[in-house]
Amino acid sequence: MIFLYFGCQFVWLVPFMFFPLAQVTLSVRMCWSFPV
């Protein structure tokens, strides 16, 4: 099976202005790949 890779980005689960100290620990790396 082949996966087409479309890149990644960081998505913050908690708004930075509310929890500035948690921006790194609550970050999620969202990646897109589609099976072909």
MDTraj code that builds the backbone (N, CA, C; nanometers):
import mdtraj as md
import numpy as np

residues = "MET ILE PHE LEU TYR PHE GLY CYS GLN PHE VAL TRP LEU VAL PRO PHE MET PHE PHE PRO LEU ALA GLN VAL THR LEU SER VAL ARG MET CYS TRP SER PHE PRO VAL".split()
xyz = np.array([
    [0.0839, -0.1195, 0.0000],
    [0.0000, 0.0000, 0.0000],
    [0.0877, 0.1248, 0.0000],
    [0.0480, 0.2225, -0.0762],
    [0.1243, 0.3473, -0.0858],
    [0.0469, 0.4594, -0.0161],
    [0.1201, 0.5418, 0.0579],
    [0.0568, 0.6556, 0.1239],
    [0.1065, 0.7859, 0.0619],
    [0.0130, 0.8674, 0.0178],
    [0.0491, 0.9982, -0.0365],
    [0.0582, 1.0983, 0.0781],
    [0.1745, 1.1609, 0.0899],
    [0.2007, 1.2496, 0.2027],
    [0.1780, 1.3949, 0.1633],
    [0.0940, 1.4650, 0.2413],
    [0.0565, 1.6017, 0.2066],
    [0.1099, 1.7062, 0.3042],
    [0.1936, 1.6616, 0.3991],
    [0.2551, 1.7591, 0.4886],
    [0.1942, 1.7608, 0.6277],
    [0.2575, 1.8399, 0.7143],
    [0.2147, 1.8479, 0.8537],
    [0.2018, 1.9932, 0.8980],
    [0.1266, 2.0115, 1.0033],
    [0.1227, 2.1422, 1.0671],
    [0.0926, 2.1208, 1.2144],
    [0.1264, 2.2210, 1.2964],
    [0.0979, 2.2111, 1.4384],
    [-0.0359, 2.2774, 1.4693],
    [-0.1206, 2.2055, 1.5405],
    [-0.2507, 2.2592, 1.5786],
    [-0.2562, 2.2678, 1.7306],
    [-0.2859, 2.3862, 1.7817],
    [-0.2906, 2.4060, 1.9264],
    [-0.4266, 2.3621, 1.9794],
    [-0.4274, 2.2757, 2.0803],
    [-0.5529, 2.2317, 2.1399],
    [-0.6095, 2.3383, 2.2330],
    [-0.5213, 2.4201, 2.2883],
    [-0.5633, 2.5253, 2.3810],
    [-0.5135, 2.6590, 2.3278],
    [-0.5998, 2.7597, 2.3203],
    [-0.5597, 2.8915, 2.2721],
    [-0.4425, 2.9457, 2.3527],
    [-0.3441, 3.0033, 2.2826],
    [-0.2219, 3.0521, 2.3455],
    [-0.2497, 3.1612, 2.4477],
    [-0.3482, 3.2454, 2.4218],
    [-0.3735, 3.3598, 2.5093],
    [-0.4327, 3.3172, 2.6434],
    [-0.4873, 3.1954, 2.6502],
    [-0.5435, 3.1487, 2.7762],
    [-0.4423, 3.0694, 2.8585],
    [-0.3633, 2.9869, 2.7900],
    [-0.2650, 2.9044, 2.8596],
    [-0.1306, 2.9118, 2.7880],
    [-0.0597, 3.0249, 2.8025],
    [0.0646, 3.0467, 2.7291],
    [0.1726, 2.9439, 2.7632],
    [0.1730, 2.8945, 2.8863],
    [0.2764, 2.8005, 2.9276],
    [0.2502, 2.6603, 2.8744],
    [0.1291, 2.6396, 2.8241],
    [0.0918, 2.5052, 2.7806],
    [0.0949, 2.4910, 2.6292],
    [0.1386, 2.5941, 2.5589],
    [0.1288, 2.5911, 2.4128],
    [0.2102, 2.4780, 2.3512],
    [0.3232, 2.4443, 2.4117],
    [0.4081, 2.3404, 2.3547],
    [0.3580, 2.2015, 2.3929],
    [0.3212, 2.1854, 2.5193],
    [0.2827, 2.0530, 2.5668],
    [0.1469, 2.0103, 2.5126],
    [0.0635, 2.1066, 2.4744],
    [-0.0695, 2.0735, 2.4258],
    [-0.0805, 2.0864, 2.2751],
    [0.0354, 2.0879, 2.2098],
    [0.0341, 2.0973, 2.0644],
    [0.0189, 1.9589, 2.0029],
    [-0.0518, 1.9522, 1.8911],
    [-0.0690, 1.8261, 1.8206],
    [-0.0194, 1.8436, 1.6788],
    [0.0601, 1.7492, 1.6360],
    [0.1121, 1.7566, 1.5007],
    [0.0155, 1.6839, 1.4078],
    [-0.0549, 1.7599, 1.3261],
    [-0.1525, 1.7018, 1.2357],
    [-0.0874, 1.6728, 1.1020],
    [-0.0951, 1.5469, 1.0587],
    [-0.0367, 1.5098, 0.9301],
    [-0.1442, 1.4494, 0.8414],
    [-0.1291, 1.4757, 0.7120],
    [-0.2254, 1.4212, 0.6174],
    [-0.1580, 1.3191, 0.5267],
    [-0.2142, 1.2010, 0.5231],
    [-0.1672, 1.0997, 0.4285],
    [-0.2866, 1.0158, 0.3854],
    [-0.2907, 0.9824, 0.2587],
    [-0.4040, 0.9079, 0.2063],
    [-0.3571, 0.7761, 0.1455],
    [-0.4172, 0.6650, 0.1883],
    [-0.3798, 0.5350, 0.1332],
    [-0.4264, 0.5220, -0.0114],
    [-0.3416, 0.4657, -0.0949],
    [-0.3772, 0.4454, -0.2353],
    [-0.3674, 0.2954, -0.2667],
])
top = md.Topology()
chain = top.add_chain()
for i, resn in enumerate(residues, 1):
    res = top.add_residue(resn, chain, resSeq=i)
    for name in ("N", "CA", "C"):
        top.add_atom(name, md.element.get_by_symbol(name[0]), res)
traj = md.Trajectory(xyz[None], top)
